[in-house]
């Protein structure tokens, strides 16, 4: 699984376990100097080494991320806290996370044409630019667009 898809999947899997309303993703540098998510919905993302010696996210707040082998023999995240991550094929034939606990992960195209996770359960994923100029997940929101009374616009940046 490529690193970009791994981080997208990782963010969305955790988002489902978080609070019921929108949550922001904050980016920064980990101890290896990589620009990665460092906070999700106010919970710190902790990094460390997995059993394969890879420097990866190991916990979000107090929710431990477990690693193991999927059906294709890839060493991947298998659970976040008590929620197991299921794997399967998306419509492009990629072997990816398809569920977290009882919640389905849906895939589609973002505004830049990348085929990425677009929702987990009823939560939609918004994409935008982080301070480093990378187009990444920036917000996890409820199932419907909402009207911003300050900008007088609908928030519907997802598909």
N, C-alpha and C positions, 0 to 999 in steps of 0.2 A: 504494500500500500504506500503511495507516495506521501511525503511528509505534509504537503498542503492539505490533502484529503484527510489525513490522520487528524490534523489539528481542527479542521472544520467539524469532523465527526465527533471528536472529543468535546468541543465546545457545546454542541447541540445535545449530546447525551447528558452532559451535566446540567444544561439549562432546564431540562425537563424535571430534574430533581430539586430545582430551586424554587423560589417564591412564585406565587401564581401570576404575578404581573410582570411587566417588562423589566428587563435587566440589562445593564450595559456591560460591555467587555472592555477592560483597560489593558493596554499593551505597554510593555517595557522590556528591559533586558534581564535575562536570567544570569546565573553565575558563569555560564559559558560564553556570555556576550551575545547571545542570540536574541533577536527582537521577537518576543512571543507574548501570548496572553499571560498577564500576571495577576489579574483579578477578574472574577466573574461574579456579578451581583453582590459585590462587597466582600466576597470570600477570596482570600489569597490562594493562588495556584502555587503549589510546592513542587519543585523539581528535584530529581535525584536519579540514581542509576537503577535500572531494572535488573533482573537476573541474567540478562544477556549482555550487561555492561553498557547499555544505551542510556544516554542522558535524556530523560523523558519526564512528563508530569507524573507525580506520584500521589498527589492528593489535592483536593480543592476544599479549603477550610478543613473540616475534620472528616471529610469523605475520602477514604482511601481508594486509589485506583489500582485494581488488580490486573495483572498481566498473565497471559497463558497462550496456548496454541488454539487457533481456530481450525475448522475442518480442512482447510487447505495447508495446514502446517505452518502458517505465519504466526509469529510471536506478536500479539496485539493486546490492547486493553480488552479484558473480558468482563469487567464489572466496575461500577462506580458505586461505592458504598454497598448496599444490598441489592442493587439493580443490575441484573445480568445484561450484557450487550450481545444481541444476536447478530449473526452475519449471514449474508446471502448475496444474490446478484441484483444489481439495478438494471434498468432497461438498456443501458449501454454495455452490459456484460461485465461490469466491474464488480469484484467481490468486495463488499463494503458493509459497514454496520447497517442493519435493516430494522433493528428494534432496540429499545432500552426498556427493560422490564416488560410491561404490557403495551408500551407505546411504539407505534410505527414511525420509522424515519423515512420521509419522502425526499426525493431528489428532483431537481429541475434546473433550469438555467437562471443565473443571476443577470443583472443588467449588462454585464460585460460579456455574456455568452458562455461563461464557465458552467459546466455541469457539476452542481454542488448540492449538498443537503439544503432543502428549503423549509422543512418543518420537522418537528418531533412532536408527535401527538397533536394537540391543538395549538402549539406554539409555532409561529412563523419566525423565520430568520431574516433579519435585515442585513444588507451588505453596504459597506461604505469605505471610505479611506481612513486609515489610521494616521497618526502623526508622521510616520515614516513614508507616507504616500502609497502604501500597499492597499489593494482592494481586498478587504477581509470581512468576516462577520463582525458587526458592531452592536447589534441589539437583538434580543429575543423578545418577541411580543405575543400578545394574545391572538386569538384566531380571526379577528376582524380589524380592518383599518380604522384609525381614529382621526378625528378632526382636531387640528391644533389651532386653538382660538387666537394665538399670538401671530402665527404666520398666515392664518386663514387658508390653510391647505390641508388636504387629506394625507395621512401617512399611509401610503400603499406602495412602498418601494420593493415589495416582494411579489412573486408570481405564484 
